[in-house]
Amino acid sequence: MSRIFGVPVASVYPHYVTKVEKKGRTTDELHEVIEWLTGFDERALRRHLDDETTFADFFADATLNPKAELITGSVCGVKVQEIEDPLMQQIRYLDKLVDELAKGRPMEKILRA
């Protein structure tokens, strides 16, 4: 089991915020991306952050968007579509969406509309 599975989402979340805001995107846009992927609205996301939910429990509680499988490309040199562990793939999906947001990709493309 990967160490990241036991890490609280709340400990990584500030890095997501910093990454997107540094590139001129907003926390609201970040939350939109997280909600699209996980189904967590603002309140549910806040609860997970406040409760220091681990990545394993965060994604176990999520309703993954059926279009998530359309997320492709590399994160840290690893193609997300080739990751075999389902939880690791979901974590990397989130990383990839945050990367796309930070790189200025249009929201409709990020959300696979």
C-alpha distances in whole Angstrom, upper triangle without the diagonal:
4,7,9,7,9,12,15,17,20,19,18,21,24,23,23,27,28,27,29,32,32,33,35,33,33,31,32,31,27,28,29,26,24,26,26,23,22,25,25,28,29,29,26,24,26,25,21,22,24,22,19,17,13,12,10,14,16,15,15,19,20,22,21,24,25,26,22,22,25,23,23,23,21,19,19,20,18,19,18,19,18,14,13,10,12,10,10,13,14,13,15,18,19,19,21,23,24,24,27,29,29,30,33,32,35,33,34,32,29,29,30,33
4,5,6,8,10,13,14,18,16,15,18,21,20,20,24,24,23,26,28,29,29,32,30,30,28,30,28,25,25,27,24,22,24,25,21,20,24,24,27,28,28,25,23,25,24,20,20,23,21,18,16,12,11,10,14,15,14,15,19,19,22,20,23,24,25,21,21,24,21,21,21,19,16,15,17,15,17,16,18,17,13,13,10,12,10,8,12,13,11,13,16,16,16,18,21,21,21,24,26,26,27,30,30,32,30,32,30,27,27,28,32
4,5,6,7,11,13,15,13,13,17,19,18,19,22,23,22,24,27,27,29,31,29,29,26,29,28,24,25,27,24,21,24,25,22,21,24,23,27,27,27,24,22,23,22,19,18,21,19,15,14,11,10,10,13,15,15,16,19,20,23,22,25,26,27,23,24,26,23,23,23,20,17,16,19,17,19,18,21,20,16,16,13,15,12,10,14,15,12,14,17,17,16,19,21,20,21,24,25,25,27,30,30,32,31,33,31,27,28,30,33
4,5,5,8,9,12,11,10,13,16,15,15,18,19,19,21,24,24,25,27,26,25,23,25,24,20,21,23,20,18,21,22,18,18,21,20,23,23,24,21,18,20,20,16,16,18,17,13,12,8,7,8,12,12,12,14,17,17,20,19,21,24,24,20,21,23,20,21,20,18,15,14,17,16,18,16,19,18,15,16,13,13,10,8,12,12,9,11,14,13,12,16,18,17,18,21,22,22,24,26,26,29,27,29,27,24,25,26,29
4,6,8,9,13,12,12,14,17,17,17,20,22,21,23,25,27,27,29,27,26,24,25,25,21,21,23,20,17,20,21,17,16,19,18,22,22,22,19,17,19,18,14,15,17,15,12,10,6,5,5,8,9,10,11,14,14,17,17,20,22,23,19,20,23,20,21,21,20,17,17,19,17,19,16,19,18,15,15,11,11,8,8,11,11,9,12,14,13,14,17,18,18,20,22,23,24,26,28,28,30,28,29,28,24,24,26,29
4,6,9,12,11,12,14,17,17,18,21,22,22,24,26,27,29,30,28,27,24,26,26,22,22,24,22,19,21,23,20,18,21,19,22,23,22,19,17,18,17,14,14,16,13,10,9,5,6,6,9,10,12,12,14,16,19,19,23,25,26,22,24,26,24,25,25,23,20,20,22,21,22,20,22,22,18,18,15,15,11,12,15,14,12,15,17,16,16,20,21,20,22,25,25,25,28,30,30,32,30,32,31,27,27,29,32
4,6,8,7,8,11,13,14,15,17,18,19,21,23,24,25,27,25,24,21,23,23,20,19,22,20,17,20,22,19,17,20,19,21,21,21,18,16,16,16,12,12,14,12,9,8,5,6,8,10,10,12,14,15,16,20,19,22,25,26,22,24,26,23,24,24,22,18,18,21,20,22,20,23,23,19,20,17,17,13,12,15,14,11,14,16,15,14,18,19,18,20,23,23,23,25,28,28,30,28,30,29,25,26,28,31
4,5,5,7,9,12,13,13,15,17,18,20,21,23,24,26,24,22,19,21,21,18,17,20,19,15,18,20,18,16,18,16,18,17,17,15,12,13,12,9,8,10,9,5,5,4,6,9,9,9,11,13,14,15,18,19,21,24,25,22,24,26,23,25,25,23,20,20,24,22,24,21,24,25,21,22,19,18,14,14,17,15,12,15,17,14,15,18,19,17,20,22,22,22,25,27,27,29,26,29,28,24,25,27,30
4,5,5,6,9,10,10,12,15,15,16,18,20,21,23,20,19,15,17,18,14,13,16,15,12,14,17,14,13,15,13,15,14,15,13,10,11,11,8,6,10,10,6,6,6,6,9,9,7,10,13,13,13,16,16,19,22,22,19,22,23,20,22,22,21,18,19,22,21,22,19,22,23,20,21,18,17,13,13,15,13,10,13,14,11,12,15,15,14,16,19,18,19,22,23,24,25,23,25,25,21,21,24,26
4,6,5,7,10,10,11,13,15,16,17,19,21,22,19,18,14,16,17,14,13,17,16,13,15,18,17,15,17,14,16,14,14,13,10,9,10,8,5,7,8,6,7,8,9,13,12,10,13,16,15,15,19,19,21,25,25,22,25,26,23,25,25,24,20,21,24,24,25,22,25,27,24,25,22,21,17,17,19,16,14,16,17,14,14,18,17,15,18,20,19,19,22,24,25,26,24,26,26,23,23,26,28
4,6,7,8,10,11,12,14,16,17,18,20,22,20,19,16,19,19,16,16,19,18,15,18,21,19,18,20,18,19,17,18,17,13,13,14,11,8,11,11,8,10,9,10,14,14,13,15,18,18,18,22,21,23,27,27,23,26,27,24,25,25,23,19,19,23,23,24,22,25,26,23,25,22,21,18,17,19,17,14,16,18,15,14,18,18,15,18,21,20,19,22,24,25,27,25,28,27,24,24,27,30
4,6,5,7,9,10,11,13,15,16,17,19,17,17,14,17,17,13,14,17,15,13,16,18,16,16,19,17,18,17,18,17,13,14,15,12,10,13,14,10,11,10,10,13,15,13,14,17,18,17,20,19,21,24,24,21,23,24,21,22,21,19,16,16,19,19,21,19,22,23,21,23,20,19,16,15,16,15,11,13,14,11,10,14,14,12,14,17,16,15,19,21,22,24,22,25,24,20,21,24,27
4,5,5,6,9,10,11,12,14,16,17,15,13,10,13,13,10,10,14,13,11,14,16,15,14,17,14,15,13,15,14,10,11,13,11,8,11,13,11,11,12,11,15,15,12,14,18,17,16,19,18,20,23,23,20,23,23,20,22,21,20,17,18,21,21,22,20,23,25,22,24,22,21,17,17,18,15,12,14,14,11,11,14,13,10,13,16,14,14,17,19,20,21,19,22,22,18,19,22,25
4,5,5,6,8,10,10,12,14,15,14,13,10,13,14,11,12,16,15,14,17,19,18,18,20,17,18,15,17,17,13,13,15,14,10,13,15,13,14,15,15,18,19,16,18,21,21,20,23,22,23,27,26,23,26,26,23,24,23,22,19,19,23,23,24,22,26,27,25,27,25,24,21,20,21,19,16,17,17,14,13,16,15,12,14,17,15,14,17,19,21,22,21,24,24,20,21,25,27
4,5,5,6,9,10,10,13,14,13,13,11,15,15,11,13,16,15,14,17,19,18,18,21,19,20,18,20,19,15,16,18,16,13,16,18,15,16,16,15,19,20,17,18,22,22,21,23,22,23,26,25,22,24,24,21,22,21,19,15,16,19,20,22,20,24,25,23,25,24,23,20,18,19,18,14,15,16,13,11,14,14,10,11,15,13,12,15,17,19,21,20,23,22,19,21,24,26
4,6,5,6,9,10,11,13,11,11,9,12,11,8,10,13,11,11,14,16,15,15,18,16,17,15,18,17,14,14,17,15,13,16,18,16,16,16,14,18,19,16,17,20,20,18,21,19,20,23,22,19,21,21,18,19,18,17,14,15,19,19,20,18,21,23,21,24,22,21,19,17,17,15,13,13,13,10,8,11,10,7,9,12,10,9,13,14,16,17,16,19,19,15,17,20,22
4,5,5,6,8,10,11,9,8,6,10,10,7,10,12,12,12,15,16,16,17,19,17,16,14,17,17,14,14,17,16,13,16,18,16,17,18,17,21,21,18,19,23,22,20,22,21,21,25,23,21,24,24,20,22,21,20,18,19,22,23,23,21,25,27,25,28,26,25,22,21,21,19,16,16,16,13,12,14,13,9,11,13,11,10,13,14,16,17,16,20,20,16,18,21,23
4,6,5,6,9,10,10,10,9,13,13,10,13,16,15,15,18,20,20,20,22,20,20,18,21,21,17,17,20,19,16,18,21,19,20,20,19,23,24,21,22,26,25,23,26,24,25,28,26,24,26,26,22,23,22,21,18,18,22,23,24,23,26,28,26,29,28,27,24,22,23,21,18,18,18,15,13,15,14,11,12,14,12,10,13,14,17,19,18,22,22,18,20,24,26
4,6,5,7,9,9,10,10,13,12,10,13,15,14,14,18,19,18,20,22,21,21,19,22,22,18,19,22,20,18,21,23,20,21,21,19,23,24,21,21,25,25,23,25,23,23,26,24,21,24,23,19,20,19,17,15,15,18,20,21,20,23,25,24,27,26,25,23,21,20,19,16,15,16,13,11,12,12,8,8,11,9,6,10,11,14,16,16,20,19,16,18,21,23
4,5,5,7,5,7,8,10,9,7,11,12,11,13,16,16,17,18,20,19,19,17,21,21,17,18,21,20,18,21,23,21,22,22,20,23,24,21,21,25,25,22,24,22,21,24,22,20,23,22,18,19,18,18,16,17,20,21,21,20,23,25,24,28,27,25,23,22,21,19,17,16,16,13,11,12,11,7,8,9,6,4,8,9,11,13,13,16,16,13,16,19,20
4,5,5,5,6,7,10,10,9,12,14,14,15,18,19,20,21,22,21,20,18,21,22,18,19,22,21,19,21,24,22,23,24,22,26,27,23,24,28,27,25,26,25,24,27,25,24,26,25,22,23,22,22,19,21,24,25,25,24,27,29,28,31,30,29,27,25,25,23,20,20,19,16,15,16,14,11,12,13,10,8,11,11,14,15,15,19,19,16,19,22,23
4,6,7,9,11,14,13,12,16,17,17,18,21,22,22,24,25,24,24,22,25,25,22,22,25,24,21,24,27,24,26,25,24,28,29,26,26,30,30,27,29,27,27,30,27,25,28,26,23,24,22,21,19,20,22,24,25,24,27,29,29,32,31,30,28,26,26,24,22,21,21,18,16,17,16,12,12,13,11,8,10,11,14,17,17,21,20,18,21,23,25
4,6,9,11,14,12,12,16,16,16,18,20,21,21,23,25,24,23,22,25,26,22,23,27,25,23,26,28,26,27,27,25,28,29,26,26,30,30,27,28,26,25,28,25,24,26,24,21,22,20,19,18,19,21,23,23,23,26,28,28,31,31,29,28,26,25,24,21,20,20,17,15,15,14,11,10,11,9,5,7,7,11,13,14,18,17,15,18,21,22
4,7,10,12,11,11,15,15,15,18,20,20,21,23,24,23,22,21,24,25,22,22,26,25,23,26,29,27,28,28,26,30,30,27,27,31,30,28,29,27,26,28,26,25,27,25,22,23,22,22,21,22,25,26,26,25,28,31,30,33,33,31,29,28,27,25,23,22,21,19,18,17,15,13,13,13,10,8,9,8,12,13,13,17,17,16,18,21,22
4,7,8,7,8,11,12,12,14,16,16,18,20,21,20,19,17,21,22,19,19,23,22,20,23,26,25,25,25,24,27,27,24,24,28,27,24,25,23,22,25,23,21,24,22,20,21,21,21,20,22,24,25,25,23,26,29,28,31,30,29,27,26,24,22,21,20,19,16,15,15,13,10,11,11,7,7,9,8,10,11,10,14,15,13,15,18,19
4,5,5,6,9,10,11,13,14,15,17,18,19,17,16,14,17,19,16,16,20,20,18,20,23,22,23,24,23,26,26,22,23,26,25,23,24,22,22,25,23,22,25,24,21,23,23,23,21,23,26,27,26,24,27,30,29,32,31,29,26,26,25,22,21,21,19,16,16,17,14,11,13,13,9,9,13,11,13,13,12,15,17,14,16,19,20
4,5,5,6,9,10,10,12,14,15,16,17,15,13,11,14,15,12,13,16,16,14,17,20,19,19,21,20,23,23,19,20,24,22,20,21,20,20,24,22,21,24,23,21,23,23,23,21,23,26,26,26,24,26,29,28,30,29,27,24,24,23,20,19,19,18,15,15,16,13,11,14,14,11,11,15,14,15,15,13,17,18,15,16,19,20
4,5,5,6,9,10,10,12,14,15,15,13,11,9,13,14,12,13,16,17,15,18,20,20,21,22,21,24,23,19,20,23,21,19,20,19,19,22,21,20,23,23,21,23,24,25,23,25,28,28,27,25,27,30,29,31,29,27,25,25,24,21,20,20,18,15,17,17,14,12,15,15,11,13,16,14,15,14,12,15,17,14,14,18,18
4,5,5,6,9,10,11,13,14,14,14,12,11,15,16,14,15,18,18,17,20,22,22,21,22,21,23,23,19,20,23,22,19,19,18,17,20,18,17,21,19,17,20,21,21,20,23,25,25,24,22,24,27,26,29,28,25,23,23,22,19,18,18,16,13,14,14,11,10,12,11,8,10,13,11,12,11,8,11,13,11,11,15,15
4,5,5,6,9,10,11,12,13,12,12,11,14,14,11,13,16,15,14,17,19,18,18,19,17,20,20,16,17,20,19,16,17,16,16,19,18,16,19,19,16,19,19,19,17,20,23,22,22,19,22,25,23,26,25,22,20,20,19,16,15,15,13,10,11,12,9,7,10,11,7,9,12,12,12,13,10,13,14,11,11,15,16
4,5,5,6,8,10,10,10,9,8,7,11,11,8,10,13,13,12,15,17,17,16,18,16,19,18,15,15,18,17,14,15,15,14,18,17,16,20,19,17,20,21,22,20,23,25,25,24,21,23,26,24,26,25,22,20,20,19,16,15,16,14,11,13,14,11,10,14,14,11,13,16,15,15,15,12,14,16,13,12,16,17
4,6,5,6,9,10,10,9,8,9,12,13,11,13,16,16,16,19,20,20,19,20,18,21,20,16,16,19,17,14,14,14,12,16,15,14,18,17,16,19,20,22,20,23,26,25,23,21,22,25,24,26,25,22,21,21,20,16,16,17,14,12,14,14,11,11,14,13,10,13,16,15,14,13,9,11,13,10,9,13,13
4,5,5,6,9,10,10,10,11,15,14,12,14,17,16,16,19,21,20,18,19,16,19,19,15,14,18,17,13,13,12,11,14,12,11,15,14,12,15,17,18,17,20,22,21,20,17,18,22,21,23,22,19,18,18,16,13,13,13,11,8,11,11,7,8,11,10,8,11,14,13,12,12,8,10,11,8,7,11,12
4,5,5,6,8,7,8,9,12,11,8,12,14,12,12,16,17,16,15,15,13,15,15,11,11,14,13,10,11,10,10,14,13,11,15,15,13,17,18,19,17,20,22,21,20,17,19,21,20,22,20,17,15,16,15,11,11,12,10,7,10,11,8,9,12,12,11,14,16,16,15,15,12,14,14,11,10,13,15
4,5,5,5,5,6,8,11,9,8,12,13,13,14,17,18,18,16,17,15,17,16,12,12,15,13,9,10,9,9,13,13,12,16,16,15,19,21,22,20,23,26,24,23,19,20,23,22,24,22,19,17,18,17,13,14,15,13,10,14,14,11,12,16,15,14,17,19,18,17,16,13,14,15,12,10,13,14
4,6,6,8,9,11,14,13,12,15,17,16,17,20,21,21,19,19,17,18,18,14,13,16,14,10,9,8,6,10,9,9,13,13,12,16,18,20,19,22,24,23,21,17,18,21,21,22,21,18,17,18,16,13,14,15,11,10,13,13,10,12,15,14,13,16,18,17,15,14,11,11,12,10,7,10,11
4,6,8,11,13,15,13,12,15,17,15,16,20,20,19,17,17,14,15,15,12,10,13,12,8,8,6,5,9,8,7,10,11,10,14,16,17,16,20,22,20,18,14,15,18,17,18,17,14,13,14,12,9,10,11,8,7,11,11,9,11,14,13,13,16,18,18,16,16,13,13,13,10,8,10,13
4,5,9,11,13,10,9,13,14,12,14,17,17,16,14,14,12,13,12,9,7,10,8,5,5,5,6,10,11,9,13,15,14,17,19,20,19,22,24,22,20,17,17,20,18,19,17,14,12,14,13,9,11,13,10,9,13,14,12,13,17,17,16,19,21,21,20,19,16,17,17,14,12,14,16
4,6,10,11,9,9,13,13,13,15,17,18,18,16,17,15,16,14,11,10,12,9,6,5,7,7,11,12,12,15,16,16,20,22,23,22,25,27,25,24,20,21,23,22,23,21,17,16,18,17,13,14,16,14,12,16,17,14,16,19,19,18,21,23,23,21,20,17,17,18,15,13,15,16
4,7,8,5,6,9,10,9,11,14,14,15,13,15,14,15,13,10,10,12,9,7,8,10,11,14,16,14,18,19,18,22,24,25,23,26,28,26,25,22,23,25,23,24,22,19,17,19,18,14,15,17,15,13,16,18,15,16,19,19,18,20,23,23,22,21,18,19,20,17,15,18,18
4,6,5,6,9,10,11,12,14,15,17,15,18,17,18,16,13,14,16,13,11,11,13,13,17,18,17,21,21,21,24,26,27,25,28,30,29,28,24,26,28,27,28,26,22,20,22,21,18,18,20,18,15,18,20,17,17,20,20,18,21,23,23,22,21,17,18,20,17,15,18,19
4,6,5,6,9,10,11,12,14,15,15,18,17,19,17,14,16,18,15,13,15,16,16,20,21,20,23,24,23,26,27,28,26,28,31,30,29,26,28,30,28,30,27,24,22,23,23,19,19,21,19,16,19,20,17,17,20,21,18,20,23,22,22,21,18,20,22,19,17,21,21
4,5,5,6,9,10,10,12,14,14,17,17,19,17,14,16,17,14,13,15,17,18,22,23,22,25,27,25,28,30,30,28,30,33,32,32,28,30,32,30,31,28,25,23,25,25,21,20,23,21,18,21,23,20,20,23,24,21,23,27,26,26,25,21,23,25,22,20,24,24
4,5,5,6,9,10,10,12,11,14,14,16,13,10,12,13,10,10,12,14,16,19,21,19,23,24,23,26,28,28,26,28,31,30,29,26,27,29,27,28,25,22,19,21,22,18,18,20,19,16,19,21,19,19,22,23,21,23,26,26,26,25,22,23,24,21,19,23,23
4,5,5,6,9,10,11,10,12,12,15,12,9,11,14,11,10,13,14,15,19,20,18,22,23,21,24,26,26,23,25,28,27,27,23,25,27,25,26,24,21,18,19,20,16,15,18,17,14,16,18,16,15,19,20,18,20,23,23,23,23,20,21,23,19,18,21,22
4,5,5,6,8,10,10,13,14,17,14,12,15,16,14,14,16,18,19,23,24,22,25,27,25,28,29,28,26,27,31,29,30,26,29,31,28,29,26,24,21,22,23,19,18,21,20,17,19,21,19,18,21,22,20,21,25,25,25,25,22,24,25,22,21,25,26
4,5,5,6,8,9,12,14,15,12,10,14,15,12,13,16,18,20,23,25,23,26,28,26,29,30,30,27,29,32,31,31,27,29,31,28,29,26,24,20,22,23,20,18,22,21,18,20,23,21,20,24,25,23,24,28,28,28,28,25,27,28,25,23,26,28
4,6,5,6,5,8,10,12,9,7,11,12,10,11,14,16,18,22,23,21,24,26,24,26,27,27,24,26,29,27,27,24,26,28,25,26,22,20,17,18,20,16,15,18,18,15,17,20,19,18,21,23,22,23,26,27,27,27,24,26,27,23,22,25,26
4,5,5,6,9,11,13,12,9,13,15,13,14,17,18,20,24,24,22,25,27,24,27,27,26,23,24,28,27,28,24,27,29,26,27,24,22,18,19,21,17,15,18,19,15,17,20,19,17,20,22,20,21,25,25,26,26,24,26,27,23,22,26,27
4,5,8,11,13,16,14,12,16,17,15,16,20,21,23,27,28,26,29,30,28,30,31,30,27,28,31,30,31,28,31,32,29,30,27,25,21,22,24,21,19,22,22,19,20,24,22,21,24,26,24,24,28,29,29,30,27,29,30,27,26,29,31
4,5,9,12,13,11,10,14,15,13,15,19,20,23,26,28,25,28,30,28,30,31,30,27,28,31,30,31,28,30,31,28,28,25,23,20,21,23,20,18,22,22,19,21,24,23,22,25,27,26,26,30,31,31,32,29,31,31,28,27,30,32
4,6,9,11,10,9,13,14,13,15,19,20,23,26,27,24,27,29,26,28,29,27,24,25,28,27,28,25,28,29,25,26,23,21,18,18,21,18,16,19,20,17,18,22,21,20,23,25,24,24,28,29,29,30,28,30,30,26,26,29,31
4,7,8,6,6,10,10,10,12,16,17,20,23,24,21,24,26,24,26,27,26,23,24,27,25,26,23,25,26,23,23,20,18,14,16,18,15,14,17,18,15,17,20,20,19,22,24,23,24,27,29,29,30,27,29,29,25,24,27,29
4,5,5,6,9,10,11,12,16,16,20,22,23,20,22,25,22,24,25,23,20,21,24,22,23,20,23,23,20,20,16,15,12,13,15,13,11,15,16,14,15,19,19,18,21,23,23,24,27,28,28,29,27,29,28,25,24,26,29
4,6,5,6,8,10,10,14,13,17,19,20,17,19,21,19,20,21,20,17,18,21,19,20,17,19,20,16,17,13,12,8,9,12,9,7,11,12,11,12,15,16,15,18,20,20,21,24,26,25,27,24,26,25,21,21,23,26
4,6,6,6,9,10,13,13,17,19,20,17,19,22,20,21,22,21,19,20,22,20,20,17,19,19,16,15,12,10,7,9,12,10,9,13,14,13,15,18,18,18,21,23,23,24,27,29,28,29,27,28,27,23,23,24,27
4,6,5,6,9,12,13,17,19,21,18,20,23,22,24,25,24,22,23,26,23,24,20,22,23,19,19,15,13,10,13,14,12,12,15,16,15,17,20,20,20,23,24,24,26,28,30,29,30,27,28,28,24,23,25,27
4,6,5,6,10,11,14,17,19,16,18,21,19,21,23,22,20,22,24,22,22,19,20,22,19,19,16,13,10,12,13,10,10,13,13,12,14,17,16,17,20,21,21,22,25,26,25,26,23,25,24,21,20,22,24
4,5,5,8,8,11,14,16,13,15,18,16,19,20,20,18,20,23,20,20,16,17,19,16,16,13,10,7,10,11,7,8,12,11,10,13,15,15,16,19,20,20,22,24,26,24,25,22,23,23,19,18,20,22
4,6,8,9,13,15,18,15,17,20,19,22,23,23,22,24,26,23,22,19,19,20,17,17,13,11,8,12,13,10,11,15,15,14,17,19,19,20,23,24,24,26,28,29,28,28,25,26,26,23,21,22,25
4,7,9,13,15,18,16,18,21,20,23,25,25,23,26,28,25,25,21,22,23,20,20,17,14,12,15,15,12,13,17,16,15,18,20,19,20,23,24,24,26,28,29,28,28,25,25,25,22,20,22,24
4,6,9,12,14,12,15,18,17,20,22,23,21,24,26,23,22,18,19,21,19,19,16,13,11,14,14,10,12,15,13,12,16,17,16,17,20,21,21,23,25,26,24,24,21,21,22,19,17,18,20
4,6,9,12,11,13,16,16,19,22,23,22,25,27,24,22,19,19,21,19,19,17,13,13,16,14,11,13,16,14,13,17,18,16,18,21,21,21,24,26,26,24,23,20,20,20,18,15,16,18
4,6,8,7,10,12,12,15,18,20,19,22,23,21,19,15,15,18,16,16,15,11,11,13,11,8,11,13,10,11,14,15,13,16,18,18,19,21,23,23,21,21,18,18,17,15,13,13,15
4,5,5,8,10,11,14,18,19,19,23,24,21,19,15,15,18,17,18,17,14,14,16,13,10,13,14,11,11,15,14,13,16,18,17,17,21,22,22,19,18,15,14,14,13,10,10,12
4,5,7,9,11,14,17,20,20,24,24,22,19,15,14,17,17,17,17,14,15,17,14,12,15,16,12,14,17,16,15,18,20,19,20,23,24,23,21,20,17,16,15,14,11,10,12
4,5,5,8,11,15,17,18,22,22,20,17,14,13,16,16,18,18,15,16,17,14,12,15,15,11,13,16,14,12,16,17,16,17,20,21,20,17,17,14,13,12,11,8,7,9
4,5,6,9,12,15,15,19,19,17,14,11,10,13,13,15,15,12,13,13,10,8,11,11,7,9,12,11,10,13,15,14,15,18,19,19,16,17,14,14,12,10,9,8,11
4,5,8,11,14,15,18,18,15,12,9,7,11,11,13,14,11,13,13,10,10,13,12,9,12,14,12,12,16,17,15,18,20,20,21,18,19,17,16,14,12,12,10,13
4,6,10,13,15,18,18,16,12,10,8,12,14,15,17,15,16,16,12,12,15,13,10,13,14,11,11,15,15,13,16,19,18,19,15,16,15,13,11,10,10,7,10
4,7,10,11,15,15,13,10,7,7,11,12,14,15,14,15,14,10,10,12,10,7,9,11,8,8,12,12,10,13,16,15,16,13,14,13,13,10,9,9,8,12
4,7,9,13,12,10,7,6,6,9,11,14,15,14,16,14,11,12,13,10,8,11,11,8,10,13,12,11,14,16,15,17,14,16,16,15,12,11,12,11,15
4,7,10,9,8,5,6,7,9,11,15,16,16,17,15,12,13,14,10,10,12,11,8,10,13,11,10,14,15,14,16,14,16,17,17,14,12,15,14,17
4,6,5,5,4,6,8,10,10,14,16,16,16,13,11,13,13,9,10,12,10,8,11,12,10,11,15,15,14,17,15,18,19,20,16,15,17,17,20
4,5,5,6,7,10,11,11,14,15,15,15,12,10,12,10,7,9,10,7,6,10,10,8,11,14,13,13,16,16,19,19,20,17,15,17,18,21
4,6,8,10,13,13,12,16,16,17,16,13,13,15,12,9,12,13,10,10,13,13,11,14,16,15,15,19,18,22,22,24,21,18,21,21,25
4,7,9,12,11,12,15,16,18,18,14,13,16,15,11,14,15,12,11,15,16,13,15,18,17,17,20,19,23,24,25,21,19,22,22,26
4,6,9,8,8,11,13,14,15,11,10,13,12,9,11,14,12,11,14,16,14,15,19,19,18,21,20,23,23,24,21,19,21,20,24
4,5,5,7,11,13,13,15,12,9,12,13,9,10,13,12,10,13,15,14,14,18,18,18,20,19,21,21,22,18,17,18,18,21
4,5,5,9,10,10,11,9,6,9,9,6,7,10,10,8,11,13,13,13,16,18,17,20,18,20,19,20,17,15,16,15,19
4,6,8,11,10,12,11,8,10,12,9,9,13,13,11,13,16,16,15,19,20,20,22,19,21,20,20,17,16,16,15,19
4,6,9,10,13,11,8,12,13,11,11,15,15,13,16,19,18,18,22,23,22,25,22,25,24,24,21,19,20,19,22
4,6,7,9,7,6,9,10,9,10,13,13,13,16,18,17,19,21,22,23,25,23,25,24,25,22,20,20,20,23
4,6,9,8,7,10,12,11,13,16,16,16,19,21,21,22,25,26,26,28,26,28,27,27,25,22,23,22,25
4,6,5,6,9,10,11,12,15,15,16,18,20,21,22,24,26,26,29,27,29,27,27,25,23,23,22,26
4,6,5,6,9,10,10,13,14,15,17,19,20,21,23,24,25,27,25,27,25,25,23,20,20,20,23
4,5,5,6,9,10,11,13,14,16,17,18,20,21,23,24,26,25,26,24,25,23,20,20,20,24
4,5,5,6,9,10,10,12,14,15,16,18,20,21,22,25,23,25,24,25,23,20,20,20,24
4,5,5,6,9,10,10,12,14,15,16,18,20,21,23,21,23,21,22,19,17,17,17,21
4,5,5,6,9,10,11,13,14,15,17,19,20,22,20,21,19,20,18,15,15,16,19
4,5,5,6,9,10,11,12,14,16,17,19,21,20,21,19,21,19,16,16,17,21
4,5,5,6,8,10,10,12,14,15,16,18,17,19,18,19,17,14,15,16,20
4,5,5,6,9,10,11,12,14,15,17,15,17,15,16,14,11,12,12,16
4,5,5,6,9,10,11,12,14,16,15,16,14,16,15,11,12,13,17
4,6,5,6,9,10,11,12,15,14,16,15,17,15,12,14,15,19
4,5,5,6,9,10,10,13,11,14,13,15,12,9,12,13,16
4,5,5,6,9,10,11,10,11,10,12,10,6,8,10,13
4,5,5,6,9,10,10,12,11,14,13,9,11,14,16
4,5,5,6,9,9,12,12,15,13,10,13,15,18
4,5,5,7,6,9,9,11,9,7,10,12,14
4,5,5,6,8,7,11,10,7,10,13,15
4,5,8,10,11,14,13,11,14,16,18
4,6,9,11,14,12,11,14,16,18
4,6,8,11,10,10,13,15,16
4,6,8,7,7,10,11,13
4,6,5,6,9,10,10
4,5,5,6,8,9
4,6,5,6,5
4,5,5,6
4,5,8
4,5
4
